Amino acid sequence: MDSIETRLDKIESKIDRLVEAMADIRVLDQRVTQNGESLSRAFARIEQHDKVLEKLNGSARVVSFIERAFWVIATAGAGYYFYNFGDKL
């Protein structure tokens, strides 16, 4: 009888460990699911930021062109001024 009881006790302890392992697996599964959802949200936000950056890059090209045009006009104006009125200084 003792051997049957010890065997049953061993089986019971193994079942208890299996139940604990299953609980740990459930917790890990929930964490993996939450991390997957977090990654999905992060990728969606990154895509939104990429769209905004593309718009800003287009605006930067316009601003760069305007800045260059300003300096060309300013240089031409200064050159014109000194060419015509430089001898009076």
Summary of the structure (lengths in Angstrom):
residues: 89
radius of gyration: 37.5
end to end distance: 121.7
largest distance: 124.4
contacts: 169
relative contact order: 0.04
helix: 98%
strand: 0%
